[in-house]
């Protein structure tokens, strides 16, 4: 994938920063964060269950982790979308 981008970038005109900056909408970032957090939270619940042996505690840890990391991921994506480095 990286090699493809390097080859393609040499063959065609590079997209402008403004166009590239707008390629990811906030709604898309939200959907991506929800899908990623579902996978991450399931992982956290399983690990917590294995370590604690208590499914109720594992779900409690998973719920807290779900909310905090989803919010952090959304803002992480939005901040990176404003950085022109590597685009």
N, C-alpha and C positions, 0 to 999 in steps of 0.2 A: 504494500500500500504506500509506504513512504517512497520507495523507488518509483512507483507509478506517478506519484505527485511530482517528483523531481523531473522525470522525463516529460510529463505532460506540461509542466510549467515552462519548460524550455521551448515547447512547440506552439503554445498558444498565448494569447495576451493574458496577463494577470488581471484578476478581478480587482476593482478598486476597493479601498478600505471601507468606504461607505456602503457599497453593495454587500461585501462580505460581513460587515458588522450587523446588517439587518437580516442576514440569512437565518438566524435562529430567533424565533419569537419567544417572548416570556411564556406563552402557553405551551410551546414545545418543551421548554426547560422544565416546566411544572410536570408534564406528562413523563418526561425522562426521569425526573427525580422520583416520582411515584413508583414507576416500574423498577428502578434500581433499588429503591428502599424496600420494596416488597421482597426482593431477593435477599438483600442484606439483612433485613429483619428476620426472615426465616432462618438464615444462617445464625444470627445472634441467639434466637430462641433455642435452636438445637444445641448450640455450644453451651448456653446457660443451663439447659436441661441436663446435659451430660455432666457438667461440673457440679451443679447444685443437687441434682436428683429430684428436684421439685418442679413440676410443670407449671404450677401457678406462679412461682417466683420467676421462672423463665419467661412466661408471657408478660409479666410486669416489667422486666428488664427490656424485653422486646418492644413494648409500647413506648416506653420512655425513649429508647434509642431510635425508634421510628420517627417520632416527631422532631427530635433535636437534629438528627442527621439529615432529614429531608429539608429542613429550613436552611441548614448550613450548606447543603449541596446546591440549593437554588441560588443563594447569594454567591457562592463560589463560581457557578456557571455564568452569572450575570457580570461579575467582575472580570472574569477571563474574556468575556465577549467584548469588553471595552479595551482590552490590551491589544495593540496592533502587532506586537512581536510574534514572528513566525507565521503571519498571515500572508 
